Amino acid sequence: YHLDGNVLERVCEFRDLGVVFNKNLSFTPHIEYIVLKANHVFYIIKRTVGYSAPQYVKLRLFTTLVRPMLENCSQVWSPSFKKDIYFIE
């Protein structure tokens, strides 16, 4: 494709307003990215706090640091495939 004499390059994934989608307009790459990022933060919490901390402290840290990552822009990329839903859970 050309636009004003410039050749447009072909891309497989694109990020717009922080949401990643692929050429089929599937949000699976975005879901994989946010789950990977949330797991990283979760393991940092787990390593830092450890098993000796009370349950309410772990729950508060999880709801404060991890859940917002998983819920950010969820209205846009609302998972419709079962594999994406299970991956997020």
Buried (B, 14 or more C-beta within 10 A) or exposed (E): EEEEEEEEEEEEEEEEEEBBBBEEEBBBBBBBBBBEEBEEBBEEBBEEEEEEEEEEEBEEBBEEBBEEBBEEEEEEBEBEEEEBEEBBE
